[in-house]
Amino acid sequence: MIKINRSTSYADKIRAYKIILDNECLGEIKRKETREFEVTEGKHTIYLKIDWCKSNKIEFYASSDEVIEFDCGSSISGWRTLLSFIYITFLKNKYLWIKMKNKVIL
């Protein structure tokens, strides 16, 4: 199982991010939301997408007896708000971020 927590940043406040697992849309996540998904055992790749912008990709191995937790959000916060145009054009694959928080063995 995977668990994904989205941050409370102002950017994309009213928009949902698509959760892409192994090149298939697994679902969407909204601001301040936590989503849980069952995944098959084995190696997977996860990233987020909104319009033409993406996050970094993370490869992980899932087993049936653990919960893998991720945090995610927008890179556009604080002073980076001034760089919004650069993020949606030249840094479009870094507009969003996702990181593995921890693995919990059940």
C-alpha positions as CSV (number, residue, x, y, z in Angstrom):
1,M,0.0,0.0,0.0
2,I,1.1,3.6,-0.6
3,K,0.0,6.7,1.2
4,I,0.5,10.2,-0.3
5,N,0.2,13.5,1.6
6,R,-0.1,16.8,-0.2
7,S,1.3,19.9,1.3
8,T,-0.7,23.1,2.0
9,S,1.1,25.4,-0.4
10,Y,-0.8,28.3,-2.1
11,A,0.2,27.3,-5.6
12,D,-2.4,25.2,-7.3
13,K,-4.6,25.7,-4.3
14,I,-7.8,24.7,-6.1
15,R,-6.3,22.2,-8.5
16,A,-5.6,18.5,-8.2
17,Y,-2.4,16.7,-9.1
18,K,-2.5,13.4,-11.0
19,I,-0.7,10.6,-9.4
20,I,1.1,8.5,-12.1
21,L,2.2,5.0,-11.1
22,D,4.0,2.9,-13.7
23,N,2.9,5.4,-16.5
24,E,-0.8,5.0,-15.6
25,C,-3.0,7.5,-13.7
26,L,-3.7,6.0,-10.3
27,G,-5.9,8.9,-9.1
28,E,-5.7,12.6,-8.1
29,I,-4.8,14.4,-4.9
30,K,-6.0,17.8,-3.8
31,R,-4.6,20.4,-1.4
32,K,-4.2,19.1,2.2
33,E,-5.4,15.7,1.2
34,T,-4.0,12.3,2.0
35,R,-4.7,9.4,-0.4
36,E,-4.1,5.7,0.0
37,F,-3.8,3.1,-2.8
38,E,-3.2,-0.6,-2.9
39,V,-0.3,-1.5,-5.2
40,T,0.9,-4.9,-6.4
41,E,4.1,-6.3,-4.9
42,G,7.2,-5.4,-6.9
43,K,9.1,-2.5,-8.4
44,H,7.2,0.7,-9.3
45,T,7.8,4.3,-10.5
46,I,5.7,7.1,-9.2
47,Y,5.5,10.8,-10.1
48,L,2.9,13.7,-10.2
49,K,1.6,15.6,-13.1
50,I,-0.5,18.8,-13.6
51,D,-1.0,20.0,-17.2
52,W,2.4,19.8,-18.9
53,C,4.4,20.0,-15.7
54,K,5.7,17.1,-13.6
55,S,7.5,16.1,-10.5
56,N,10.7,14.1,-10.1
57,K,10.3,10.3,-10.5
58,I,10.8,7.9,-7.6
59,E,11.5,4.2,-8.0
60,F,10.5,2.0,-5.1
61,Y,9.8,-1.6,-4.2
62,A,6.5,-2.5,-2.6
63,S,5.8,-5.6,-0.6
64,S,2.4,-6.8,0.8
65,D,3.4,-6.2,4.4
66,E,4.3,-2.5,4.3
67,V,2.9,1.0,3.8
68,I,5.1,3.4,1.9
69,E,4.4,7.0,2.6
70,F,5.1,9.9,0.3
71,D,4.9,13.7,0.7
72,C,4.3,15.9,-2.3
73,G,3.6,19.5,-3.3
74,S,4.5,22.4,-5.6
75,S,8.0,23.9,-5.9
76,I,6.4,27.3,-6.2
77,S,6.4,28.7,-2.7
78,G,7.9,31.7,-0.9
79,W,10.4,33.6,-3.1
80,R,10.1,31.0,-5.9
81,T,6.7,32.5,-6.7
82,L,8.7,35.1,-8.6
83,L,10.0,32.3,-10.8
84,S,6.7,30.9,-11.8
85,F,7.2,31.5,-15.5
86,I,10.6,29.8,-15.4
87,Y,9.1,26.8,-13.6
88,I,6.2,26.3,-16.1
89,T,8.6,26.6,-19.1
90,F,12.2,25.6,-18.5
91,L,11.8,23.7,-15.2
92,K,8.5,22.0,-16.0
93,N,9.8,18.7,-14.8
94,K,10.6,20.3,-11.4
95,Y,7.3,22.3,-11.0
96,L,6.0,19.6,-8.5
97,W,8.0,17.5,-6.0
98,I,7.5,14.1,-4.4
99,K,9.6,12.4,-1.8
100,M,9.5,9.1,0.1
101,K,8.8,9.8,3.7
102,N,9.1,6.3,5.2
103,K,8.2,2.7,5.0
104,V,6.1,1.0,7.8
105,I,6.2,-2.7,8.1
106,L,2.8,-4.1,9.1
